[in-house]
Amino acid sequence: MNWIRGKTIGRGSSATVSIATASRSGDVLAVKSAELSQSQFLNREQEILAGLSSPYVIAYKGCCITSENGTVLYNLCLEYAPGGSISDAVRKHGGCLREDMIRNYVHKILLGLDYLHGNRIVHCDIKGPNVLLTSDGVKIADLGCARHVDEVSGEDRSTVTPLAGTPAYMAPEVARGEQQGFPADIWALGCTVIEMATGRAPWVGVLDPVLALYRIGFSGDVPEIPTFLSEQAKDFLSKCLKREPKERWSASELLNHAFLVETESASEEMMSTFNMVTPTSVLDQQYWESEDELDTTWNPTQKRSSNSPMDRIKKLSELSSKIPNWSLDKTWVTVRNNGSKEADLCPNSQYHEDNLQLQNKDAIDENLGETDKFTTGIQSEMIYTGTDIE
Ligand SMILES: Nc1ncnc2c1ncn2[C@@H]1O[C@H](COP(=O)(O)OP(=O)(O)OP(=O)(O)O)[C@@H](O)[C@H]1O
């Protein structure tokens, strides 16, 4: 597949995302790239996405290898989401979303989760930044942490695949290191609803993530449910945030919850909110003006020698100075089992939100790997012919 790489539009822990145009069709794409030698998460995401087709999951468009400025890159081509993430939407709306908007988004996320779970896939990292807005509506993205569930036992393969996700959104059983099945996605959905309603990740007031994880795993507490929500919304949340995974409602059960009955009412307003004119080319200047994002990765498995709950909490405390507070900014961390360096864990954790964008850029510059250096400096009109991988 030939495509023209444009500006960098996002950065995550495993990859850099650029806008691109498919040479033949002119379609606008998002291309997620990582150095080939460090592309294991992109590979896993490709393997999962390639088998999926849902209007509620960001679509897979192909993958290829390119050699750019002497660096060999693995590229995952995806449907482009011009509206940003749900977290962006929360910020644009002044820090919280109206309940009818939340209802609409939740409905689409649940349709996506119902589809994934029906295909025996656990997403493992549901949160506002990983739900994107396209001209077709809300779609689940970033399946880099996703995994197949064992079809025979119905349990996940956590013995071979370490648990993953973002601490503030982790279900109690995940925080304890026990299991990460479908109910863990439902808990994370509940946390995402709180994020949409309040502009903050759950567990407000617990700034130390080590203490917070301990509380999530062992205290018996659940995140505070916003009192200003309707009774239906509160009841919906209570079904997501059951501490016992077996008591949590499934995606298909939640789709029939009374909270979602009026789901279509806010659709039109939401779609007009984000100025989602689809660019016709990577040369459209307005699409170079989106801000770069910095997400950071926390990688506890690098040092992991035991998976017992207390050992996991202790390991967390070793890393706590590098872990940011959990406010709704760009300092969330994703737990993954790759080999990234501790120095990369959270370069921006000490920065105040007011100067976050500037500081993020500085932090990016300090922490750039070769791929990032290349991608940041890339010109907007470069045509690459990748080696298609089927
Ligand atoms: N399909 C897309 N369309 C538009 N922007 C996208 C798309 N996919 C990703 N992005 C942007 O790139 C950023 C990083 O992408 P993504 O979260 O998939 O990377 P990652 O390395 O898996 O991140 P994380 O560290 O959160 O796991 C996103 O926050 C988003 O801003």
The ligand as an SDF file (V2000), in Angstrom:
LIG
                    3D

 31 33  0  0  0  0  0  0  0  0999 V2000
   -7.0630    6.2820   14.5060 N   0  0  0  0  0  0  0  0  0  0  0  0
   -6.6360    7.4220   15.0410 C   0  0  0  0  0  0  0  0  0  0  0  0
   -7.0510    8.6050   14.5540 N   0  0  0  0  0  0  0  0  0  0  0  0
   -6.6250    9.7740   15.0820 C   0  0  0  0  0  0  0  0  0  0  0  0
   -5.7530    9.8590   16.1040 N   0  0  0  0  0  0  0  0  0  0  0  0
   -5.3050    8.7080   16.6310 C   0  0  0  0  0  0  0  0  0  0  0  0
   -5.7080    7.4430   16.1290 C   0  0  0  0  0  0  0  0  0  0  0  0
   -5.1050    6.4800   16.8470 N   0  0  0  0  0  0  0  0  0  0  0  0
   -4.3560    7.1200   17.7560 C   0  0  0  0  0  0  0  0  0  0  0  0
   -4.4700    8.4520   17.6260 N   0  0  0  0  0  0  0  0  0  0  0  0
   -3.8060    9.4570   18.4510 C   0  0  0  0  0  0  0  0  0  0  0  0
   -2.5350    8.9690   18.8280 O   0  0  0  0  0  0  0  0  0  0  0  0
   -2.4360    8.8620   20.2440 C   0  0  0  0  0  0  0  0  0  0  0  0
   -1.6480    7.6280   20.6030 C   0  0  0  0  0  0  0  0  0  0  0  0
   -2.3050    6.4940   20.0650 O   0  0  0  0  0  0  0  0  0  0  0  0
   -2.5050    5.1560   20.8860 P   0  0  0  0  0  0  0  0  0  0  0  0
   -3.1580    5.4730   22.2010 O   0  0  0  0  0  0  0  0  0  0  0  0
   -3.2050    4.1730   20.0350 O   0  0  0  0  0  0  0  0  0  0  0  0
   -0.9710    4.7460   21.0810 O   0  0  0  0  0  0  0  0  0  0  0  0
   -0.3630    3.8030   22.1620 P   0  0  0  0  0  0  0  0  0  0  0  0
    1.1120    3.8050   21.9810 O   0  0  0  0  0  0  0  0  0  0  0  0
   -1.0440    2.4810   22.0780 O   0  0  0  0  0  0  0  0  0  0  0  0
   -0.7920    4.6080   23.4650 O   0  0  0  0  0  0  0  0  0  0  0  0
   -0.9210    4.2360   24.9990 P   0  0  0  0  0  0  0  0  0  0  0  0
    0.3450    4.6590   25.6120 O   0  0  0  0  0  0  0  0  0  0  0  0
   -2.0990    5.0510   25.4900 O   0  0  0  0  0  0  0  0  0  0  0  0
   -1.2080    2.7870   25.0850 O   0  0  0  0  0  0  0  0  0  0  0  0
   -3.8730    8.8490   20.7410 C   0  0  0  0  0  0  0  0  0  0  0  0
   -3.9830    9.3880   22.0300 O   0  0  0  0  0  0  0  0  0  0  0  0
   -4.5900    9.7050   19.7210 C   0  0  0  0  0  0  0  0  0  0  0  0
   -4.4300   11.0780   20.0570 O   0  0  0  0  0  0  0  0  0  0  0  0
  1  2  1  0
  2  3  1  0
  2  7  2  0
  3  4  2  0
  4  5  1  0
  5  6  2  0
  6  7  1  0
  6 10  1  0
  7  8  1  0
  8  9  2  0
  9 10  1  0
 10 11  1  0
 11 12  1  0
 11 30  1  0
 12 13  1  0
 13 14  1  0
 13 28  1  0
 14 15  1  0
 15 16  1  0
 16 17  2  0
 16 18  1  0
 16 19  1  0
 19 20  1  0
 20 21  2  0
 20 22  1  0
 20 23  1  0
 23 24  1  0
 24 25  2  0
 24 26  1  0
 24 27  1  0
 28 29  1  0
 28 30  1  0
 30 31  1  0
M  END
$$$$
